[in-house]
């Protein structure tokens, strides 16, 4: 039991020491907070106000196609071994993704005018 307590004490001291060292080192190298990072120009508006709301629907569309590809590649490798149940499950998954695509289409995110 004393070995466990000494190990915890050493670990805690190491964590606190490293945290204090990183804070001290970062404070010495910290740039001015109000300046922009690389462009050199001051921002004209808030960072969250730059994006139009239609881009959120485009993001949903991207995620739908991205998730489709992530799960379709491994599924294509093992579908012959798993049988008809795997095909039914994949069509169910694609139906769920189709709901997201229909939502994006209905919101007008696919119109670029």
Secondary structure, 3 states (H helix, E strand, C coil): CHHHHHHHHHHHHHHHHHHHHHHHHHHHHCCCCCCCCCCCCCCCCCHHHHCCCHHHHHHHHHHHHHHHHHHHHHHHHHHHHHCHHHHHHHHHHHHHHHHHHHHHHHHCCCCCC
